Amino acid sequence: MNKKMCLAVLLVFAVIPLVAQQQNSSSSAGSSSATKTSTPPQSSTPPAPKQAQPPAASKPTVGGAAPVARKPASQTADLNYVIGPQDILAIDVWQERDLSVKAPVRPDGKITVPLINDIQAAGLTPAELRESIQKALAKYVTDPRVTVMVDQINSRYIYMSGEVNKPGILPLVRSMTVLQALTLVGGPNQFAKANKIYVMRVVNGKTVKFPFDYKKALKEGPGKDNIVLQNGDTVVVP
């Protein structure tokens, strides 16, 4: 073999690896580009901002609520009730627990309240006594708010006597008629003379009798003879 043929053979063997290397490079490049194109391009538009949600409505707290004024028990019965000796009063001073007490009305008509000591109660309505206490406390407490309730009525009462189902003493809580009083004690019993009932009352030092016909009142309704009872009256059912 001459020199020219040897050179030709060497060139062939040198070119073959280079061609194979180029083919491998082109195939890997094609697969890489295919991989890149298969991935969808990401949008450059920024995401829309979230809308702000309105704040939830908050429930009012108990502490922030306006104080509710309590209605005195005595006022639910009779706005014109006049306090008397032996009544038990509940004195409440708002946000002043040490000044809130239950005070019995003494025989002299006075009660004892912290800071102001003795104050007249008998002969006043609960509203009038409240004003008196608030005025007296204003010297020691800023803007005192006072409630006066009649806890027990012991100064006003009537007597139910004779042939009734529950004889005894009734507290005169409110304006009360003979018919209403008889209803509270279960009415006359089976032995009563219901058409001869009367009310005994002391007027100017003398005892006066006021007749009352129970059967007529039930049949025709309360009329002019439907007597409004007063403190110390006695209803007699013969």
Residue pairs with C-beta under 8 A, 6 or more apart in sequence:
67 94
69 147
70 92
70 147
70 149
72 126
72 147
72 148
72 149
72 150
73 149
73 150
73 151
74 81
74 126
74 148
74 149
74 150
74 153
75 81
75 126
75 127
77 173
77 174
78 173
78 174
78 175
79 125
79 127
80 125
81 125
81 126
81 150
81 153
81 173
81 174
82 123
82 124
82 125
83 89
83 105
83 121
83 122
83 123
83 124
83 125
83 126
83 129
83 150
83 155
84 105
84 109
84 122
84 123
84 154
84 155
84 156
84 231
85 105
85 106
85 107
85 108
85 109
85 122
85 155
86 104
86 105
86 107
86 154
86 155
87 104
87 105
87 121
87 122
87 150
87 152
87 153
87 154
87 155
88 102
88 103
88 104
88 105
88 150
88 151
88 152
88 154
89 102
89 103
89 104
89 105
89 111
89 121
89 126
89 129
89 148
89 149
89 150
89 151
90 102
90 147
90 148
90 149
90 150
90 151
91 99
91 100
91 101
91 102
91 103
91 111
91 113
91 133
91 146
91 147
91 148
92 100
92 146
92 147
92 148
92 149
93 99
93 100
93 137
93 141
93 144
93 145
93 146
94 144
94 145
94 146
94 147
95 145
96 141
96 144
98 114
99 113
99 114
99 115
99 137
99 141
101 113
101 114
102 151
103 111
103 112
103 113
103 121
104 111
105 111
105 121
105 122
105 155
109 120
109 121
109 122
109 123
110 118
110 119
110 120
110 121
110 122
111 118
111 119
111 121
112 118
112 119
113 119
113 133
113 136
113 137
115 136
115 137
115 140
115 141
116 133
116 136
116 137
116 140
119 129
119 132
119 133
119 136
120 132
121 129
122 155
124 132
126 148
126 149
126 150
127 148
129 148
130 146
130 147
130 148
133 144
133 146
133 148
134 144
134 145
134 146
137 144
137 146
138 144
153 171
153 172
153 173
154 171
155 231
156 171
156 172
156 173
156 231
157 169
157 170
157 171
157 172
157 231
157 232
158 169
158 170
158 172
158 176
158 181
158 229
158 231
158 232
158 233
158 234
158 235
159 168
159 169
159 170
159 233
159 234
159 235
160 166
160 167
160 168
160 169
160 170
160 181
160 182
160 185
160 235
160 237
161 167
161 234
161 235
161 236
161 237
162 192
162 236
162 237
162 238
163 188
163 189
163 191
163 192
163 193
163 237
163 238
164 182
164 185
164 186
164 187
164 188
164 189
164 192
164 235
164 237
165 185
165 186
165 187
165 188
165 189
166 185
166 186
167 185
168 185
170 176
170 181
170 184
170 185
172 229
172 230
172 231
175 228
176 228
176 229
177 222
177 226
177 227
177 228
177 229
178 197
178 199
178 212
178 217
178 226
178 227
178 229
178 235
179 214
179 217
179 218
179 222
179 226
181 229
181 235
182 188
182 197
182 214
182 235
182 237
187 214
188 194
188 197
188 214
188 237
192 214
192 237
192 238
193 237
193 238
194 213
194 214
194 215
194 237
195 213
195 214
195 215
195 216
196 211
196 238
197 211
197 212
197 213
197 214
197 235
197 236
197 237
197 238
198 209
198 210
198 211
198 212
198 235
198 236
199 209
199 210
199 212
199 227
199 229
199 233
199 234
199 235
199 236
200 207
200 208
200 209
200 233
200 234
200 236
201 207
201 208
201 210
201 230
201 232
201 233
201 234
202 208
202 232
210 227
211 225
212 225
212 226
212 227
212 235
213 225
214 237
216 223
216 225
217 223
217 225
217 226
229 235
